[in-house]
Amino acid sequence: MTHDTFVFKEFPKIRHGYIDVLREGQRKRFIHGLFEVDVTDVRMRLGEYKTRTGETPSFTAFVIHCLGKAVDENKILHAMRQGRNKLVLFDEVDVSTQIEVEVDGHKIVKPHVVRAANRKSFREIHNEIRAAQVGKPEEEQKYQSMQLFLSLPRFIRSGFWRIIASQPQIFKKLGGTVGMSAIGMFADGAGWGIPISFPTLMITLGGIGEKPGVVEGRIEIREYLSLTVSVDHDIVDGAPATRFAKRLRELMETGNGIGDFIKYT
């Protein structure tokens, strides 16, 4: 008779923060749209730039740039409720994403908010993302502060999140107005993610897969990004969400902002 072996490992305290956010996100009524974006030409242009200069353009920054433009044209997509009868529509599109950094020998995933993404160029957002990926001493202090907060009882933390969710101006300051997850970009092949979201609009970048596509009447092998658009149905209807997704796809497929990025050098 054999016995299984196992070890105990401490459950990371930081995970309780993610669980808190997911629990609150489950209270919302989200609808999801699954789209494909032809990124063949965009990836080729960025690849050529990398070969020529040695610099790797941030694809995440490119998507955030396009996302900021698309939301700026459809501001209901990042509206937030205040009370029962008011909506707050912000002028600035603040995009919250996650960035993995190494602090004191261990990797942590930290949130980063690109402020006023609708007013920044691809290059400006790229520089900001690259700077945020460098671990700094103050990151450890923020990490420790978060650990202390997560040591509080759950009912206190839940009360805190409820207050944040009911105050759009505070929520914007802490968590932006739009969420974007690029975790799928680390995987090979196509595939969509269905998130549990806190903000009104959440964009999830899945994998990139190859398949035949029609280009000017010819069948070619193209690269398609799996993109999920998730919206709070209490605020956004399907029609404006679809128009937004169409505009976002158009901005990405035409490489909006790449020309200026390349001219930067």
N, C-alpha and C positions, 0 to 999 in steps of 0.2 A: 504494500500500500504506500503510495507516495503522498507527500504533503506539499501543497503550494507554498512558495516562499513569497514574502512581500515585505515592504518597508512602509513606515508611516512618514508622511511629509506634511509639513505645516501648510495649511491652505493660505495662499497669499492674501494678506489683508487688503491689498489694493483691489482685489477682485470684488470685494464687498461694494466698492464704489461703482463698479460696472453693474453689479446686480441691482443696486439702488436705482440707477438710471433706467435699466431695462424694466424694472417693476413699474416705474412711473410711466414709461413709454407704452406699456401694455394697456394703460387706461384709455389710450387714444384709438380712434377708428381710422385706420390707414387703408388706403388702396394702393396697389402696386402696378406699375406698368413695366414690362420687360421689352427692351429695345436692343437693336444692334446698330453699331456705329462703324462705318467703314473708315478705319484709321490707317489704311495702307499708305496713302500718299503722305500723310502727316508723319508717320514713323520713318518713312524713307527720307523726308526732308530733315528731320531731326537727326537721323543716323548719318546723313551726309555732313551735317554741321559738326557732329562729334568727330567724324573722321578727319575733317579739315582743321579743326581747332583743338581737339583733345578734350573739350568740355562736354559733359553729358547734360543735355537739357532735361529738366524735371518734367516728366509727363504729367505728374500730379499738378504741378504749377500751371501747365497748359490747360488742363481740364478746369481748374479753379478759375482761370482767366475767362474761359468760355462760359462757365457757370455764372460768374458775376454779371457778364453781359446779358445773358438770357433772363436771369431773374430781374435785372434792372428794367427790362422791357415788359415784364409780367410780375409786378410787385405783389400781387395777391398771393403769389407762391411762397412768400416768406412773411406773410401777415401773421399776427398773433392776437389771440383774444385777450381782452382785459375786461373782466366781469362778464355779464351775460350778453350785453348789447353793444359792445364796442370792439372794433378791430384796430390794431396799430399797424400801420404800413410804414416801414422805415425807408429812408432814402439810401442809406448805405447797406450794401450786401456784405455781411460778415460771414465768411465761410469757415466752419470749424472742421478740422480733420485731425487725424492721429499721426504722430511721428515717433519712430523708434529711435531712442538715443541710448548711449551707454554712459552711466554715471557710477563712478567708483567701482568699476569692474562688473556691474550688472546692467542688463538691458531693461529699460522701462519704456512703456508706450505713454507718451504724454500728449495731451490735447494741444493743438495750436490753432489760433483763430487768425485768419487773414482778414484784416480790417479793410473795409471799403474795397473789396475785390473788384467791384464794378468800375472803379476809378483808377485801377492800377494796370500797368502793362504786363504782358507775359514775363518780360525780363525782370521787372520789379518783384513779381511774385516768386519767380525762380530764385532770385537772390535771397529773398526772405525765407523760403523753404530750406535752402542750403545752409543758411546761418542757423536756423532752428535745429537742424540735424546734428549740430556740434554740441556735445554735452558741456554744460557750464556748471561751475560750483553752485550757483544759485538754484540749479535744478534739483540738487540734492536737498536743499532747504525746503523747496516746495514739496518734494516727495515726502519728507519727514512730516511736514505740516499736514499733508493729506492723510498720512498714517495716523496722526493724532485724531483727526476728524473722524476717521473710520473706526476709531476705538470707542466712539460714543454709541449708546444704545440705538438700535434700529429705528425706534419710534421717533427719536429726536432727529435722526438723519432724514427720515421720511417727511417729517414736518418741515425741515429746511427745504427739501426739494419741492414740496407743494407750494411753499411761499415763492420760490424762484419761478416756478411754472406759471404762477398767477400774476407775475409782474414782468411784462415784456421788456421794459427798459433794463431791469436788473439781469434778466435772462440773456439779453443781447450782450451786456457787458461781460458776463461770465462765460457764455457758451455760443455767442454768435447768433445769426438768424437762419443759417442754412447748415445742414450737416453733410459731410461727404466721407465715405469710407473707401479706401483704395486697397484694402487687404487682398482682394482678388487679383490684383496686379502681380502678386508674387507667385501665382499659380500658372501652370501651362495649360493651354486649351481653353475653349469656351466654357461658360458657366455663370449663372446668375446667383446673386445673393438676395435674400428677402430679410431686411433688417427689422428690428424693433427700434423705433425712432422716438426721439424726444421733440426736436423742432418740427415745424409744419412741413418742411421739405427736406428729404434725405436722398442723396444720390449715392448709389453703391456701384463701384467699378468692379466688374467681374473679370474673368479671364479674357484673353485674346486668342481666337481660333481662326484657322484658315478654312475657307470653303469657296466654291465657285461663285462668282458674281458677274453681272452684266455691266460692261463699260463700253459706251458708244457702240452698242450692238454686238460686242465681242464678249465671249465668256473667258474670264481670267480668274486665277486664284487670288483672292483678296484676304486681307486680315480684318476681322470684325471684333470689336470690343463689345462684350456683354454689359449692358447698362440697365440698372434698375432705378426707376423714378418712383419714390414713395411720397405720398402727400396725405395730410390730415383731411379726411373727407368732410369733417365738420366745417372746414374753412374753404377748401378748394374742391370744385366739381371736376368731373372727368374731362370735360371739353377744354377748359383752360389748362389743365395739366397736360393734355395731349398736345395742345398748341405750344406749350413751353418745351416739351420734350422734342418736338419737331424743330423748334428754333435752336435748341441746344445741339442737336445732332447736326444741323446745318452749319453752325459756327465751328464745330469740331472737325467736320469733314472738309471744310474749306480752309482749315488751318488758320483761323482767325488769330492774329497777333504774331504769327511765326515770322512773317516778313520783317517786322520791326525788330524782333529778337535777333535775327540773323544780321541785320544791318548794324546792330549794337557794336559789333566788333569791326 
